[in-house]
Amino acid sequence: MAMCAYNKIPDEDIIAEGEELKQKVAWWFRENPRRKICKIDWFYNRSIDVRRENYEARIDVEVAKLVGEDGR
């Protein structure tokens, strides 16, 4: 059994990174017009797949999961 311990990332940093990530993903989709899914390495060793048509909403959902007490 493996165990990982992570420092708590402040909610403000997660929210700011989510907003910045939206811009990066928009650029990535513009540069890769044939791709429909972008794979993102996320906080706390999570990985998420976002689709071209709803990446902003998906990032918002993931940010909401991580901020506050409901995130873990």
C-alpha positions as semicolon CSV with decimal commas, in nm:
position;residue;x (nm);y (nm);z (nm)
1;M;0,000;0,000;0,000
2;A;0,137;0,341;-0,097
3;M;0,044;0,662;0,078
4;C;0,098;1,017;-0,041
5;A;0,075;1,329;0,174
6;Y;0,019;1,670;0,017
7;N;0,033;2,015;0,169
8;K;-0,301;2,198;0,163
9;I;-0,306;2,434;-0,133
10;P;-0,486;2,759;-0,048
11;D;-0,829;2,796;-0,211
12;E;-0,725;3,129;-0,366
13;D;-0,437;2,958;-0,547
14;I;-0,663;2,683;-0,680
15;I;-0,917;2,937;-0,806
16;A;-0,649;3,152;-0,970
17;E;-0,487;2,848;-1,133
18;G;-0,828;2,737;-1,263
19;E;-0,881;3,073;-1,435
20;E;-0,530;3,066;-1,583
21;L;-0,580;2,708;-1,694
22;K;-0,890;2,804;-1,893
23;Q;-0,677;3,040;-2,102
24;K;-0,407;2,777;-2,152
25;V;-0,659;2,513;-2,257
26;A;-0,827;2,756;-2,500
27;W;-0,487;2,821;-2,658
28;W;-0,413;2,447;-2,669
29;F;-0,738;2,372;-2,851
30;R;-0,668;2,653;-3,101
31;E;-0,324;2,507;-3,169
32;N;-0,463;2,151;-3,193
33;P;-0,784;2,189;-3,395
34;R;-0,830;1,816;-3,453
35;R;-0,811;1,724;-3,085
36;K;-1,137;1,694;-2,892
37;I;-0,998;1,608;-2,547
38;C;-0,717;1,766;-2,347
39;K;-0,565;1,571;-2,058
40;I;-0,463;1,783;-1,759
41;D;-0,249;1,692;-1,461
42;W;-0,439;1,857;-1,179
43;F;-0,377;1,932;-0,812
44;Y;-0,312;1,655;-0,560
45;N;-0,195;1,414;-0,829
46;R;-0,533;1,409;-1,002
47;S;-0,571;1,393;-1,376
48;I;-0,875;1,520;-1,564
49;D;-0,988;1,506;-1,926
50;V;-1,162;1,814;-2,063
51;R;-1,357;1,828;-2,386
52;R;-1,341;2,113;-2,634
53;E;-1,712;2,193;-2,606
54;N;-1,727;2,228;-2,226
55;Y;-1,376;2,265;-2,087
56;E;-1,455;2,585;-1,893
57;A;-1,749;2,427;-1,711
58;R;-1,546;2,114;-1,637
59;I;-1,260;2,318;-1,489
60;D;-1,512;2,512;-1,278
61;V;-1,655;2,184;-1,144
62;E;-1,308;2,054;-1,056
63;V;-1,216;2,381;-0,884
64;A;-1,539;2,364;-0,681
65;K;-1,450;2,009;-0,572
66;L;-1,113;2,123;-0,442
67;V;-1,205;2,443;-0,260
68;G;-1,370;2,441;0,078
69;E;-1,457;2,139;0,288
70;D;-1,634;1,943;0,016
71;G;-1,314;1,891;-0,181
72;R;-1,171;1,606;0,027
